[in-house]
Amino acid sequence: MNRLFRAVLGLFAAPRVNMREDYEKIRHLRRQLAARPVLRYRILDRQATFDGGGQVPVRVFQPKEKRREEVLLFFHGGGWVTGDIESYTPACATMADLTGCVVASVDYRLAPENPFPAGLEDCYRMARLLLDEPQRAGAEDAGKIVLVGDSAGGNLAAAVSLLLRERGHRGAARQILLYPVTHWDHDPQTSPFASVRNHGSDYRLTNMEVQDYLELYVPDPGRRQDQLVSPLMATDLSGQPETLLITAELDLLRDEGEAYGEALREAGNRVRIHRVPGALHGFIALPRFSRSLREAYEVINTFLDGDPATGERPAQEAAK
């Protein structure tokens, strides 16, 4: 990367915050930044009620022009701590419009008030509900339900797919994982991934923040290597959905995401891995004119159209 480009990207450097103390402030700031003008989006807020008690809020986004029958069941990012359906409303509206699909965004419970596995269970229950009763989301059959998540939400989507198989339930036919968290170790001294060392102190998301998020989400260190927290630790990845895995070139999570895609492929699943060049973590929330976002949606739309899972994994950076 040349010096000028690095200097420009430096403008997007992640603010240095103490996530364990300031997560409530970050939540508030994200909601303010995403505040939506009245009537800008076509949305419907619903509550899903489950046997045994408990409700999970869902926000449904209708595209301006419906071009596909798939329903995208979306799990937002934010490190399991700071995101919600409010802060992700602009990104979900964009997703609905650029794919032509209905998007159902799940407002799962957040850590640290509700640590693992609370948020995962909310996502699992919503996925199971729509796979059992796809007509609730306006889908003709369960094959039209596509799991989608970004960052921590990508982690949840992958974990939901593992949990569905583990509990003997029908899984989704397809999943789209956007720069997901798949591993428990983001310490540059011990991580097996070059991207953690090369991009963990630069832009948007840092090593320290990911580790803080994980500690808030899973307070017990002994559970962080569980496959439902770190899907890359799973010993059996067979029977998983056809997967599109999109990573960002300048993201510390890049290599672990691509490694998970490779592991899925080696287990016999159909997988396409696409690295967006020059992209930063979180690019799915950028304005619609963003090159990174538009490239990602070109790949997503091709995947939704049923393009065979082809292509090789991008070359990894040499470990340093």
N, C-alpha and C positions, 0 to 999 in steps of 0.2 A: 504494500500500500504506500503510495507516495505521500510526502509530508503534507502537501496542501489538502489532500483528501482526508488524511488523519486529523488535521487541524479543524476541518469543517465538521467532521464527526464528533470532535471533542465538544462541540456545542451541545451535543445530545448526551453528554456524560451523565450518568445516574447521580442524583443528589445523594450525598453521604448522610444517611439517617440511621438512627437506632430503631430498627423495626420493632424490637420487643417493647420499646417504650412509646413509640410514635405511631403504631399501626392505626389507631383510631383517627389521628389527624390525617393520615394518608387516605383512609377510607373517605373522610369528608372532602378532601381535596379532589379525589377522583370523581366523586359524585358531582361536585361543582363544575368540574371541567366538562362533564358529559351532560350537563343540564340541557334538556331538549326544549325547543320552542313548541308552543301549543300546536297540535294538529300536524306536526311535521312528519310523524311516523304513524303508520296504521298498526296499532298494537291492541292486544286484548290481554288483560291480566286475569289469571285464573289461580285457583287453589286445588291441588290434588290431595284428596283425603284417603288415607290408607287404613286397612283393617288393623286393629291393635292400637289405633291412635296416631296422631301426627299428621301434619299438613305440610306440603311443599309448594311454595309459590312458583308459578311459571308465567313468563311473559311471551306471548305469541306474536310474531311479526309476519305480516302479510306483505309479499312483494308488490311493487307497483304493477308488475306484469308477471303473472304466474306462468312459467314456461316448463316446469317440471313437477312431477307428482311426488317426489321425495320430500320427506319432512326431516329437517336437520335438528336433531336434539343436541343442544349446545350447552357445554359446561365451560363457564368463564374462567379466565386466569385471575391472577392477583395473589399468587402464593398461598392459596387456601385461606387467606387472611383478609385481604384488602379489596377484592373485587366483589361486585354484585350485579344484579340485573339493571340497576340504575346506571352504574358507571359503564356498563357494556351495551347500553341501549343504542348509541350511534353505530358501534361496530356490528351489532346484530341487524340493524336496519340496512346497513350496507351489504351484509351477507345475504339478506333476503332479496334485495334488489339485484345484486350482481350474479346471483345464482338462479333467480326466479323460483326459489323454493320457500315454503313456509319454514320459519325458524322458531323453535320453542326453546327459550332460554331458562335454565333451571336456577332458581335462587336457593342453592343449597346452604346448609348451616356452615358458618365460618369458625375457624380457630382464632384465638385461643379459647374463646368461650365454649366452643364445641369442637374439641380435638378429634383426631382420627379415632374411630372410623365414621363419625357422625355425617360429615359432608359426603363421603363416599356412599354411605347407606342411602342418603337422599337421592343421589344420582342413580344408584342401582335401582331403587324403587320406581323412579320415574321411567327408567329404561325398560324395566320389566313390565310396568303398566302399559306402555305404548307398544311393546312387542306382543303383549297378550291382547290388547285392544287398540290396534292402530287407528281404528275409525275415530277414536277420541281426538286424534290430531288431524283428521281428515285424510288419512292415508288408506289406500285400498287394501294393503296387506302389510305384514311385518317386514317384508323385504324392502319396503320403501322408507323404513326408519334408518337413518344414518347417524351414527354417533360422531360428534365433532367437539373438539376442545382445544384450547390454546394454553400453553405453558402448564400451570398447575391443572387447568381444565383438561389439557391433553393427557396429563398423568391420570386424571380421574376417568377419562374415557377409556384409556388402556386398562385401568384397574377394573372398571365396570365389565369390560369384555372378559377379563380373567375370572371375575366373580360370577358372572352368568354361567360360564362353563363349569366352574368349581361347584356351583349349587345345582347343576343339572338342568339349567333353564336354557331355552332357545336364545341364541345370541343374535346380534345384529349382523346383517349381511356385509355391511361396509362401515369403516370408520375413517375419519380424517383427523390426524394428530398434527397439530401445529406447534413446532418447537417445544415438544413436551419434556417435562422432567421425568427421567426414567431411572435415575441412579441416586444413591443416598450421599455420596461423598463429593463435595465441591471445594475441598481444601486443595489449593494448587500444589501443596507439598506431597499429597498422597493420592490425588485423583488419577485414574488411569487415562484421562482424556486430555489431549493437547489443547483443545479449545478452552478448557477450564483455566489452564495456565496462560494462554495467549490472550483471552478476552474477558477474563474474570475481574479486571480492575479498570476497564475502559468505559464502556458505553451502556447506558440503560440499566442493565442488571449486573450486579456484582456478586462475587463469591460469598462475601459476608452476608449479603441480603438473602441469598438462597439458603444459606445455612441457618440464618435467623428464622426464615419462613418454615423450614423443616422442623426446627426445634419448637416453634409455636404449634405447628400442625401435629407433630408426633413427639410429645414431651419425653417419652420413654426411649432412650437411645437404642435399646435392644430391639425395638420394633421397626426401626427405620430401614432395615434390610429386608423386611417382609415384602413379598412380591406385590402386595396391594398398595405399598408405598413406593417401592422401587421395582417397577415391572421388569427391568433388565435382569433382576436377580431370579426371575422365575426359571425353574428347571424344566418346565414343560410349557411350551408356547404353541402347541398344536391346537387346531380347531379354532383359530382366531379369525376375525372378519377380514375380508379383503381390505387392505390398508393403503391409504395415501399418507405419507409422512413428509411434511414440509419443514425444513430447517432454515435458519438465517445464518449467513456466512460469518457475521461478526458477533455471534451469540455464544456465550460460554456453554450453553446447553446443546450446541450444535452436534458435537461428536456423540454424546450419549443418546440423542434422538436418532441419529443415523445408525448407531450400533443396535438400537432396539429394532429398527427396521430390518437390518441384516439378520438379527436373531429370529425375527418373525419369518423371514424368507427361508432361513435355514431349517425352520421347523415345518416347512411345507405350505406356508400361507402365501397368497398372492400379495405382493407389496410393490408399491412404487415409491421411491425416495427422490425428493427434489430439493436441492439446496438453492435458495434465492441469493444470488450474488450481491454483495454490498449491503445486505439487509441487517437491521438491528433486531434485537429481541423486541417482541410486542408489535411488530409492524402491521398486524391485522387491524389495529385500531387507528392507523394513519388515515388521513383524508383520501378520498377516492382517486385523486389525481396522482397519488404516490406510485412510482414505478414498481416498488417492491410489492405493494398490495395488488396492483393490477396483474403482475406476473403470477402471483400466487393464485388469483382467481381464474386465470386462464388454465392453470393446471387443475384446479379444483373442478372447474366445469367440464374439462376433458374426462376427468375421473368419474364424475356423475353421469356423463354420457355413456359410460361403459367401456372406455378405452382399456385394452388389456394392460395389465401391470407390467410394464417393461422399463428398461433403462438400468444402468449400473449405478452403484453408489459413487458420488464424487470422491475424488482422491482426498485422503486425509492429509492434514498438515503433518509434517514431520514432528515427532515429539522432541521437545527441547528440555 
